[in-house]
C-alpha cells in the first residue's frame, strides 16, 4: 500500500512538472511569435520594397497608357494614300503612273489657253492641251495644271515657274530649256519626255515617271526626286547638287558627268 502511494505521488509530481514545462514552452512560443511578427513588419516596411512596389505600379500604368495610345493612334498615310485622298477620282488606278490619265475633254487651242490666262484664269485642273504648241510662252507663276493632259505638248523654252502639275500626263512632251523652277511635278507621267537643259531647280518630282526621259544637262539643284522612276533616263551632265534621289529607280540610267 505504501508503495502504491509513493508511485501515485511520483506520478502527480511528474504531471506537475510536465504542465510547468508546457506553460514555459507556451510563453516562449508567444515571445517567438511576437518577435517574428516584428521582423515581418520590418521587412514589409523596408524602403527598398516600397520603392519596388511603386516602380511596378508606374510600369503597369505606363503599359496601359501605351496600349491606349496604340489603339487611338491614326496610321500614317502612305504616299499612294495621300494621292488618293487628294484626288479621289484616281482611286481605281492600279499604279501611280496610271494617275496621269488623259482628259476626256477636247484639246483647246494655244490661242484660247493664252487668252484665258491673260484674262486672269489660273486653275486649269484636268485641261486637255495634248499636242498644243506653247513654245516660248511666259506664263505667270503658280498656274494649276494638275491632272492635265499634256501628251506631246510643246513647252520648249516656256516659263512655268511654280506650276502645279501634280498627276498630269506629259508623255513625250517637249520641255527642253523650259523654266520649271519650284514646279510641282509629283506623280506626273513624263515617260520619254524631252527635258534637255530644263531648269527644275527646287522642283518636286516625287514618285514621278521619267522612264526613258531625256534629262541631259537639266538643272536639278535641291530638287526632290524621292521614289522617282528614272530607269533608262538620260541624266548626262545633269546638275544634281543637293538633289534628293532617295528610293529613286536609276536602273540603266545614263549618269555620265552628272
C-alpha positions in Angstrom: 0.0 0.0 0.0 2.8 2.3 0.9 4.5 1.6 -2.4 1.3 2.5 -4.3 1.0 5.8 -2.6 4.7 6.6 -3.4 4.1 5.7 -7.1 1.0 7.9 -7.2 2.8 10.8 -5.6 5.6 10.4 -8.1 3.1 10.4 -11.0 1.5 13.6 -9.7 4.8 15.2 -9.4 5.8 14.3 -13.0 2.4 15.6 -14.3 3.0 18.9 -12.5 6.5 19.2 -14.0 5.1 18.5 -17.5 2.4 21.2 -17.0 5.0 23.6 -15.8 7.2 22.9 -18.9 4.2 23.3 -21.2 3.5 26.7 -19.7 7.1 27.7 -20.2 7.0 26.5 -23.8 3.7 28.4 -24.4 5.2 31.6 -23.1 8.3 31.1 -25.2 6.2 30.4 -28.3 4.3 33.6 -27.8 7.5 35.5 -27.4 9.0 34.0 -30.5 5.8 34.7 -32.5 5.9 38.3 -31.3 9.5 38.7 -32.4 8.7 37.0 -35.8 5.8 39.4 -36.3 8.1 42.4 -35.6 10.6 41.1 -38.1 7.9 40.5 -40.7 6.6 44.1 -40.2 10.2 45.5 -40.5 10.7 43.5 -43.7 7.5 44.7 -45.3 8.1 48.3 -44.5 11.7 48.4 -45.9 12.2 51.5 -48.2 13.6 49.2 -51.0 10.4 47.1 -51.0 8.2 50.2 -51.1 10.3 51.6 -54.0 9.9 48.4 -55.9 6.2 48.3 -55.4 6.0 51.9 -56.6 8.1 51.2 -59.6 5.9 48.2 -60.5 2.8 50.4 -60.3 4.4 53.0 -62.6 5.3 50.3 -65.1 1.8 49.0 -65.1 0.3 52.4 -65.6 2.8 53.1 -68.5 2.0 49.8 -70.2 -1.8 50.6 -70.0 -1.2 54.1 -71.4 0.9 52.8 -74.3 -1.8 50.3 -75.2 -4.5 53.0 -75.2 -2.2 55.2 -77.4 -1.6 52.3 -79.8 -5.4 51.8 -80.2 -6.1 55.5 -80.6 -3.2 56.4 -82.9 -4.2 57.0 -86.6 -2.0 55.1 -89.0 0.4 57.2 -91.1 -0.8 57.5 -94.7 1.4 56.1 -97.4 2.4 58.1 -100.4 -0.3 56.5 -102.6 -2.9 57.1 -99.9 -2.1 60.8 -99.8 -2.6 61.0 -103.6 -5.9 59.0 -103.3 -7.2 61.4 -100.7 -6.1 64.5 -102.7 -7.5 63.1 -105.9 -10.5 60.7 -105.1 -11.2 60.2 -108.8 -7.8 58.4 -109.2 -8.6 55.8 -106.5 -9.3 53.0 -109.0 -5.8 53.2 -110.6 -3.6 50.2 -110.0 -0.3 52.0 -110.3 0.9 55.5 -109.6 1.8 56.0 -113.2 -1.9 55.5 -114.2 -2.9 58.5 -112.2 -2.0 60.8 -115.1 -4.9 59.7 -117.3 -5.8 61.7 -120.3 -8.6 64.3 -120.1 -11.8 63.3 -121.9 -12.4 67.0 -122.9 -11.4 68.0 -126.4 -8.0 69.7 -126.6 -8.2 73.5 -126.6 -6.0 75.7 -128.9 -2.9 77.5 -127.8 -4.7 80.8 -128.5 -7.7 80.0 -126.3 -5.4 78.9 -123.4 -3.3 82.0 -123.6 -6.4 84.2 -123.8 -7.8 82.6 -120.6 -4.5 83.1 -118.8 -4.4 86.7 -119.8 -7.9 87.2 -118.5 -6.7 86.0 -115.1 -7.7 82.4 -115.0 -5.2 80.3 -113.1 -7.0 77.0 -112.3 -6.8 74.6 -115.3 -7.2 71.3 -113.5 -7.8 68.5 -115.9 -7.4 70.6 -119.0 -6.6 68.9 -122.3 -3.6 70.5 -124.0 -2.4 67.4 -125.8 -0.1 68.3 -128.8 -0.7 72.0 -128.3 2.3 74.2 -129.3 3.1 76.6 -126.4 6.8 77.0 -127.2 8.4 80.1 -125.7 5.4 81.3 -123.8 5.9 83.1 -120.5 3.1 82.3 -118.1 2.5 83.8 -114.6 3.9 81.9 -111.6 1.7 79.3 -109.9 -0.6 78.1 -112.7 -2.6 75.0 -111.7 -2.3 72.3 -114.4 -2.8 69.3 -112.1 -4.2 66.2 -113.9 -3.9 68.0 -117.2 -3.4 66.1 -120.4 -0.1 67.4 -121.9 0.7 64.5 -124.0 3.2 65.5 -126.7 2.6 69.2 -125.8 5.3 71.6 -126.9 6.6 73.6 -124.0 10.2 74.2 -125.0 11.7 77.5 -123.5 8.3 78.0 -121.8 8.2 79.7 -118.4 6.1 77.8 -115.9 7.6 78.7 -112.6 6.0 77.2 -109.5 3.4 75.5 -111.7 1.3 72.8 -110.2 1.3 69.7 -112.5 0.6 67.0 -109.9 -0.8 63.9 -111.6 -0.5 65.4 -115.2 0.3 63.4 -118.3 3.4 64.7 -120.0 4.2 61.6 -122.0 6.6 62.5 -124.8 6.2 66.2 -124.1 8.8 68.7 -125.3 10.2 70.7 -122.4 13.7 71.4 -123.5 15.1 74.6 -121.8 11.7 75.1 -120.0 11.8 77.2 -116.8 10.2 75.0 -114.2 11.8 76.5 -111.1 10.0 75.3 -107.9 7.4 73.5 -110.1 5.4 70.6 -108.5 5.5 67.7 -110.9 5.0 64.9 -108.4 3.1 61.8 -109.6 3.3 63.0 -113.2 4.0 60.8 -116.2 7.0 62.2 -118.1 7.9 59.0 -119.9 10.1 59.7 -122.9 9.7 63.5 -122.4 12.4 65.8 -123.5 13.7 67.9 -120.6 17.1 68.7 -122.0 18.6 71.7 -120.2 15.4 72.5 -118.5 15.5 74.3 -115.2 14.0 72.1 -112.5 15.8 73.7 -109.5 14.0 73.2 -106.2 11.2 71.4 -108.1 9.2 68.5 -106.6 9.3 65.3 -108.7 8.3 62.7 -106.2 7.0 59.4 -107.5 7.3 60.8 -111.0 7.7 58.6 -114.0 10.7 59.7 -116.0 11.4 56.4 -117.7 13.5 56.9 -120.9 13.2 60.7 -120.5 15.9 63.0 -121.8 17.3 64.9 -118.8 20.7 65.7 -120.3 22.1 69.0 -118.9 19.0 69.5 -116.7 19.2 71.7 -113.6 18.0 69.7 -110.6 19.7 71.5 -107.7 17.8 70.9 -104.4 15.0 69.1 -106.4 13.2 66.2 -104.7 13.1 63.1 -106.8 12.0 60.8 -104.0 10.8 57.5 -105.4 11.1 58.7 -109.0 11.3 56.2 -111.8 14.5 57.2 -113.7 15.1 53.9 -115.4 16.8 54.2 -118.8 16.7 58.0 -118.4 19.5 60.2 -119.8 21.0 62.2 -117.0 24.3 63.0 -118.6 25.7 66.3 -117.5 22.7 66.9 -115.2 23.2 69.2 -112.2 22.2 67.2 -109.2 23.7 69.2 -106.3 21.7 68.6 -103.1 19.0 66.7 -105.1 17.1 64.1 -103.2 17.2 60.8 -105.0 16.1 58.6 -102.1 14.4 55.4 -103.3 14.7 56.5 -106.9 15.0 53.8 -109.6 18.1 54.6 -111.6 18.3 51.2 -113.4 20.0 51.7 -116.7 20.1 55.5 -116.4 22.9 57.4 -118.0 24.7 59.4 -115.3 27.9 60.3 -117.3 29.3 63.6 -115.9 26.2 64.1 -113.8 
